[in-house]
């Protein structure tokens, strides 16, 4: 909302059409909505289900149905995004790559499904 306010004041002072401001506001809102779907917490329970929690929703998926797990391309960065390819969608997790809980979840996925592909995750191979 702050970005829309500042952009609105600039566009009105420069004489931009209001339609362009509405288009920019829509893109900002759309991006904000989908960024709330990025998971910030991952856990594995005793039955082999993976729980991904975000501000917008909680995904519970069986570890056997995860097709691949892709880590960061830059390995020297400690905070990164990890992509899980599920049956019908992709889920993203923002985490610290050196977190022990994350390693336990990844090893749990490896034990549950030997066919899961792990890309750019050197701590698993």
Buried (B, 14 or more C-beta within 10 A) or exposed (E): EEEBEEBBEEBEEEEBEEEEBEEBBEEBEEEEEEEEBBBEEBBBEEEBBBBBBBEEEEBEBBBEBBEBBBBBEEEEEEEBEBBBBBEEEEBBBBBEBEEEEBBEBBEBBBEBBEEBEBEBBEEBE
